[in-house]
Amino acid sequence: SVLAGLDTVSEAEQERLTEVAWAFARSGSISKTAAQMYCHRNTVLNRLHRLEELTGHDITVPADAALLLLAFLTSRPEAISN
């Protein structure tokens, strides 16, 4: 599964990584994502890198983003952030 690596971390970390993935997907901007999440842009970058480390997919690459977001939609619909 695309998201299998997330099962190796705490639920709180899964939520943080899912939240940053959706926020970044909506804007495509590290700065806008940081502002929306009320955190430093380096925090956003670190979380996106951690997501890539766990899944092997880089959400800043459009094909990887599509795959990750579809995986979130199908396996973790409750985690979708508006």
C-alpha positions as CSV (number, residue, x, y, z in Angstrom):
1,S,0.0,0.0,0.0
2,V,1.1,3.5,-0.7
3,L,0.6,4.6,2.9
4,A,1.9,1.5,4.6
5,G,4.9,3.4,6.0
6,L,2.5,5.6,8.0
7,D,1.5,2.6,10.0
8,T,5.0,2.7,11.6
9,V,4.4,6.0,13.3
10,S,2.1,7.3,16.0
11,E,-1.4,8.3,15.2
12,A,-0.6,11.9,16.1
13,E,2.2,12.0,13.6
14,Q,0.0,10.4,10.9
15,E,-2.5,13.2,11.5
16,R,0.2,15.9,11.2
17,L,1.6,14.4,8.0
18,T,-1.9,14.0,6.5
19,E,-2.8,17.6,7.4
20,V,0.3,19.0,5.9
21,A,-0.2,16.9,2.7
22,W,-3.7,18.2,2.2
23,A,-2.8,21.8,3.0
24,F,0.1,21.7,0.6
25,A,-2.0,20.1,-2.1
26,R,-4.5,22.9,-1.9
27,S,-2.0,25.7,-2.4
28,G,1.1,24.1,-3.8
29,S,3.1,26.6,-1.8
30,I,5.3,26.0,1.3
31,S,4.8,29.5,2.5
32,K,1.0,29.4,2.1
33,T,0.9,26.0,3.8
34,A,2.9,27.3,6.7
35,A,0.7,30.3,7.1
36,Q,-2.5,28.2,7.0
37,M,-1.0,25.8,9.6
38,Y,0.4,28.5,11.8
39,C,3.9,27.1,11.7
40,H,7.3,27.9,10.3
41,R,8.0,27.0,6.6
42,N,10.8,24.7,7.8
43,T,8.3,22.7,9.8
44,V,6.2,22.2,6.6
45,L,9.3,21.2,4.7
46,N,10.3,18.7,7.5
47,R,6.9,17.2,7.5
48,L,6.8,16.8,3.8
49,H,10.2,15.2,3.8
50,R,9.0,12.9,6.6
51,L,6.0,11.9,4.5
52,E,8.3,11.2,1.6
53,E,10.6,9.1,3.8
54,L,7.7,7.0,5.0
55,T,5.9,6.5,1.7
56,G,8.6,6.8,-0.9
57,H,6.5,9.5,-2.7
58,D,7.3,13.2,-3.0
59,I,4.1,15.2,-2.8
60,T,5.8,18.1,-4.6
61,V,5.9,15.9,-7.7
62,P,2.4,16.0,-9.4
63,A,2.2,12.2,-10.2
64,D,3.3,11.4,-6.6
65,A,0.8,13.9,-5.2
66,A,-2.0,12.4,-7.1
67,L,-1.1,8.9,-5.9
68,L,-0.8,10.0,-2.3
69,L,-4.0,12.0,-2.2
70,L,-6.0,9.2,-3.8
71,A,-4.5,6.8,-1.3
72,F,-5.6,9.1,1.5
73,L,-9.1,9.4,0.0
74,T,-9.5,5.6,-0.2
75,S,-7.8,4.4,3.0
76,R,-8.2,7.4,5.4
77,P,-11.3,9.4,4.4
78,E,-11.7,10.6,8.0
79,A,-8.3,12.2,7.8
80,I,-9.3,14.6,5.0
81,S,-8.8,18.2,6.0
82,N,-11.0,20.9,4.3
